[in-house]
Every structure is written in structure tokens, then in C-alpha cells.
Amino acid sequence: MSDIILLDTGPLGLITHPLGSVESDSCNKWMQSQITTGNHVLVAGIADYELRREMLLNGI
């Protein structure tokens, strides 16, 4: 049985940040391990919207 993991803007921002960091790399590795083990990683529409808006405002 697989788990469903719902990402909020905090971890989603770390995973999608183009410059990366130690924390970002760690979060990406964690997410990859979750997908590899068969878990489903989901993103709420509002979290997607908020992150995209923030990236546009910051020119990323």
C-alpha cells in the first residue's frame, strides 16, 4: 500500500528552486525516495498558484 503525501508551498519551493541549496538538495532526495518507494506526491492547486505567483514576482 502506498501513502499519499501532500506538499505545501514550503517543501514545494525547496524542490523547485532553480538555484538549489543543501536543504533543497536534501528535500529533492527525500521526494525522489518517496516516489521510488511507490508513494504518491501531490500538490494542492492553491500551493501551486502561490508558488508560481511568488516566482513571477521575484523574476524566477
C-alpha positions, 0 to 999 in steps of 0.5 A: 500500500502506498501513502499519499503525501501532500506538499505545501508551498514550503517543501514545494519551493525547496524542490523547485528552486532553480538555484538549489541549496543543501536543504533543497538538495536534501528535500529533492532526495527525500521526494525522489525516495518517496516516489521510488518507494511507490508513494504518491506526491501531490500538490494542492492547486492553491500551493501551486498558484502561490508558488508560481505567483511568488516566482513571477514576482521575484523574476524566477 
